[in-house]
Amino acid sequence: MAVRQRRQRRGPGGGRALLAALLLLLCVWCRAAGERLRYAIPEELGRGSLVGPLARDLGLSADELPARKLRLSEEKQYFTVNEENGNLYVNERLDREEMCGESATCSVSFEVLVHNPLNIFHVEVTIEDVNDNSPVFSKAVLDLEIGELIPPGARFPLEMARDADAGSNSVLTYQLTSNPSFSMSMKEKPGGKKQPELVLERVLDREKQSSFDLVLMAVDGGDPARSGSVQVRINVTDANDNPPVFSKSVYEARVAENLPVESVVLRVRATDADAGSNGRVSYSLGSVSESVRALFIIDSESGEVRTAGALDFEEKKKYVFTVEATDGGGLSDDCEVQIDISDENDNAPEITILSLSSPVPEDAPAGTVVAVLKVRDRDSGENGQVSCSLSGEAPLSIVASSGGSYKVVTSGALDREQASEQRVTVVARDRGRPALWSSRELVLEVSDVNDNAPVFEEAAYSAYVAENNAAGALVLRVQARDADAGANGRVSYWLAGGSAGAAGAAPLVSVEARSGALYAQRSLDYEQCREFTVAVRAQDGGSPARSSTATVRVFVLDRNDNAPRVLWPAAAAGEGPGGAAAAAPFEVVPRSAEAGYLVAKVVAVDADAGRNAWLSYELVQASEPALFRVGLHSGEVRTARAVGERDAAKQRLVAVVKDHGQPALSATATLSVVLAESLQEALPELSERPAGAEAAAAAAELQFYLVLALALLSALLVLSVALAVLARLRRAGPPAVLRCLGAQRFSLAGAAFPADFCEGTLPYSYNLCVPPPARALPEAAWPPPPPPVPILSAEELLGGDSCGKPSPSTDLIEGEPPANPDAPQVCEA
């Protein structure tokens, strides 16, 4: 059903391709699971000899070999595979006799691993025997003793030769040198083997010939044939007419492997009817291999067969050898001993890792093969039956495969962020009693996949920046962490936009891509933008990239960078009609106003916020300081006392508006007040002088006091110097120059005034009279006394000068400048 649906989506062509791929995978799987590739080669091939086209037999082309990574998994590398053409070659010399001993068949089995996808194929190479071993006798000389009274037809067993080859190469035929007294016959042995026997053809006469020398030759069935020989030396003895006879022709026993050394395996028994030394029987091992002699010994008197070494079922399961019984007269008999070795559970399972796919990506689906194992137990039966399991909490499971192989597959999702490596222990346990087990640890590294987006430490950040900051100042540092590794965990930062209410918010700040530091792009102004929001996106370096966004809310902190602005009274600005200055605002206060009368209210605002916008009011200058007061926080200008008749009709008030910032900023407000009962009464006062006269009068008054103080200090200095000089002259007497002075100290001529004496840079003027240049007087002439200088009263100083004109200083005090300050004035004496 699933294949049918996929065909509908992909079309007829895609469906056929998918079906063909599925069939190919199914064929490969079935072949890998149920078949073995078998090759047969003769032993003793040289290194590099071709065994077979392995890749072609597996259905792999030469183009696929680099990607499929064809390799062998055998424990001992008898063979090797060429990575270019996929052929199987001999890797080292193969000796069948060393590899398989006396076994009738000899083969080497191993697994072939093919990756992408991972498959296992079983290969068996049969090692065919080559006739490379000659028959060998265990002794160089066979000594036989034959009594002279033994009748013809008596048979004497001869040693059998051994040939390490197998099959027809180990089939032996025997030949005996020709002699009229002896012949050779073959005796059938259990198992199909034939033993040569020496047959006496005629009665021997010791007195005629006491010994015979014969040669026994063994020839195998190989092509070409190989042979071996042994010398048979026969001594003729006196009569011994009864040979020993075994009670059985074949003795059998079954013993367990790992039997202790010198343990009794079995006991053979032979009897001899003769008496004396001719009836005394001794036992010995017949023609046996060195390996048998190393494992078994026989007591020559009792016939007990004992173990001489450790028996191992896994090396050999059965031993067959010959035991001979010889009497004192030289007659002998032999029997066959068969010892079967029973298996014991003395071998723990062996775990071999054939393939390990490490690292494995963390997004690998369930069922992904990560390791291929081979488990082998050298025991047999239940002792060699093995079951495997995994111990550990890793999301892995083990699945049995064919040929004693196991696959370790993923059973769930892997997460590198939780565990960068998975450790699991493979436990192999057999079914013996007691059971033996072994373990092998698998360490599987998990490679990173970009499955985690960066995560900010906070979803929303808040930053506070004082206005008027320098461009490039650090605003805030955001940080996001990505649980992935490498490029997948390398985070970069970008601006993703701003809030709708913060027009132009994006250019206000920038973010450094690596560190996540936000910097101000320009100086911020609290009065223009009090807060704005930007979105910062953190993006990793994976493919495809993952990202997340955090909101940064930036609050601009106010600084006292705006001075208060006076809204009322408004300052005079511009010119009125006809080029005259515009009139400043004024307030009319009736002369009947009592204390606390509301004159006006100074209204001011500050663009700053908080304490920087808290305003306080203070009266700093007034024509009559005691007449008015201003509210500290309200800005209301009220009368501090009742208005008097002597108070000037025009009053000028200067109030300072100050904020509470650090440092504080301020502004001044100038208010003109007219003391009149009605507006009609105040109009003549307003028209007497132009706007701004009050300011000039106040400035003139201030400068007058400064000049007066300077003059007093100068007079004191001059007086001090004069007193010091007079004191010195008084002690020394009058100088000659004083005696030249007459009684007339001043010039009789009229006083002269310099032109333009009324000009100057001071805002007020004064009158100065100086004498004309002195004439040369006689040495003892004194000028007549000057006329008396009139003394001016304070009213005359304030009301007019000696020239009969109003005093400019008085005009300045009242706030009106001189009518024509540039016109020269001449004072008359």
Phi, psi and omega in degrees: 000320180293322179293320179297317179295318180295325179293323179295325182282322187264349179094171184297318182295314180296325180293318179295321179295319180295319180295321179295320179296318179297318179295321179296314178298321180295320179294316180297319180295314180297319179294319180293327186276323191248344186249160173236139171276128184240133175231154178229128179224151175283154177289170176067020174289148180285161178296134181093001178288144182285132175262312180177162178282085187297311183298318179295320180292335177274357179084024180252137176272167180295330180290334182277344189299316180300323182280329185275345174053064180288126177207162183261156182239016183292149183290315176251125190281079174286333185231164176216156181242137179281128184286343183272314183250350177076016178278151179262128183236159176284133183260334179207167183297135181251120177246111184300321183292325177286324185281318188238356177065229183269010180296144182291328179239152180218125180212157177240124180248141177204170181252146175248126181258131177236124183263167174055066358276168184279122176226156180237131177237142181260131182236137178232124180248117179273130179263111181274144184284142174240142183285078182248008179233134178270155174298142185228134172264149182286337182237151176279333181224132174257121180259126177235142174242123183235127179287150183288342180266000180291129184288158176300152183096350178294143185246138179233116181293139177252159181293139176274139176280156178245138176234122184289347179289177183233166177068220181293338179290345180253001178282122188251144169237148186243147177225138181240138178301146186289134178205132183294340183271345185224155172217174183234140174227164182248134180251130180286129180253158174300137182096000176091358179278155181239134181249133178286145177230140176272125183250127178281124184266332180210165182291138180267149178235110185297329184288334179275315181212117185271347181208158178225143176242118179238165177235124176258124182245133176250130182237130179274178184263017180284172178227105002285157183284150175241153184220162175213152185223160177217146179274131179252115181250120185248126175254132180270124181243178178291178191291131172214096194266005178228117177277161175292151181226126176284150178288334177225149174278333179227128174251132182238145177208153176233122180233157178276148176294167182063024176293139181299151180296144181070018172282143180285126179266309178201178180222128177259158182215131176228147181239152178228127184286347180288168180245163178072214183291335177289340179259000179275122186257137173236148186248148176204160176283138181281216180283097182233161180283166179294328180294325178289317180298333179283341183254334186228147172225158180231136176285122186294337182261315184271340182080012179281129176265122182239163177277138177250348178210180182282131177270142182224116181298326184289337178275316179205135186266339184211141178238131177232125179210173185250139175244131180253144174241123183236134178269180183290342181268000178098356177280149185215163174215159179226160176220166180255134178248125177244118181243116176266134179260122177269145185281142170236154183280078183245009179234123176282154178299146178251129182252125178239128178273111180278322182207141178222114180270092180224130004278161177244136181296145184290344178264017178298133182290162178296138182097001178289130180284122181249342180203148175237127184241154171235127182245129183227136174236121185288347176288173182237169179065216178295333178294337180257001177275124189241141171238142183243148177212166178246137175244135183133169183258012180289147179283061180231155176219162182243137183235132179286141176239188183277157175068030179074018178262155179225146176247133173262118184237160177283136179252356180198185181285141175262146179224106182295330182291332176273324179210113181284345175215148180248125178248125180221147181249125176271122181248121177250127185228132178270181184255018178288172179231111355287154183287144175250150181215159175217163183222158178213129182271135175251129176247114184247116177278141180254119179277153187279143171234144184286078181247009179232129175275153176300144180238124178286151176296329177225144178287329180223132180249151175234134180229146181237124182230128176287140180295166182065025178292161177283145176297134182092004179289145179288127179263310185193156175238115177263156181214131176237144181243139178241124184289348179286176184241163176063219180296331179293338180254004179275118190257135172239152186242142179218157173274128183255007180128180181227178180287156181294330182280349182252082180298131181072026183290329183298318180288348184290326183227160173225159182237138176279129190297323186273316187268341183078018180276130177264128180241145176286132179280331179207175180291136181265148181237117182298326183288339178265323182214113183272333177199154176207163184235134174234150177254126180252127180255130175255125184231135180272177183263016181286176178223109359287154182286150175242149185214163173214163187233140174235150180260130178246119179255117184255123177256128178269122181272139184282143170237156184279078181246009179233124176283154177301147177243124183277122176270327179211133359284141181287142180287144179292135182215148177079191180237150177273191181294143180075013177085003179279151180293145180292145182286137177285154178295149181219161178237142179257122179243124180293148180289349178270006183293137179268178177295137180091006179291131180284113180274307180195176177230124177279121182249123180220153177229158178229125183291345178287184182228164177068217180297334179292345180251002176283126186250143172229151187241144181209137179272117185252341181208137179203148176299321176235089186302330183277354185273331186234158173215158181235144179291134185298318184249338183269333183078011180280128178265119181231162177283134180275341177210178179287143180289132180258166181289332183276353178292139181299148183292327181250127180239139178241125182243135175239118180248142177257128174256121188233137176268180184254021179286174178236106357282159183285144175247152185216167175215157182247148177233127180254128182234127176262131182238131177248124179271103180203156181283333182213170180293324180296324179289333182277341184298317178299324179295325182288332184272354183290328183218152181289169179296141180095001179293325181298319180296320180292321179296319179296319179294321180295319180297319180296316180291328178300316180293326178294316180294322179297318179295322179294321180293319179297317178297321179293319179296320178296320179296314180296317180299319179297316180296318181297317180297321179294320179293316181297321179297323181289317180294325181296322179288327184267352185091165181290136179286168182295328182293328181287333180286345178280345185278137178269192180281336180273109185267346183234158180289141178280343178293159179294151180294141179246146181242136177290150178294150178057038179286343180274357181275153179172177181263350179285153181283004176226168182233162179213162182259138183225131177243132181229151178284160176288173180298140184289143176265161179288125183250155173300157187299328183248014182270137176246138179292153179292159181294144181287160176293158182293139179272129180291144179261127182265140177278171180297324180295319179294323177297322181278329185268331180183163181261186182291349178273359179080018181245155179299145180288129178297325180298322178295320178298321179293322179297324179281349178100006181244133179282166178300153182297317177214088185292340182278344181285132180289144179241140181241126179267139177263144182288000000 
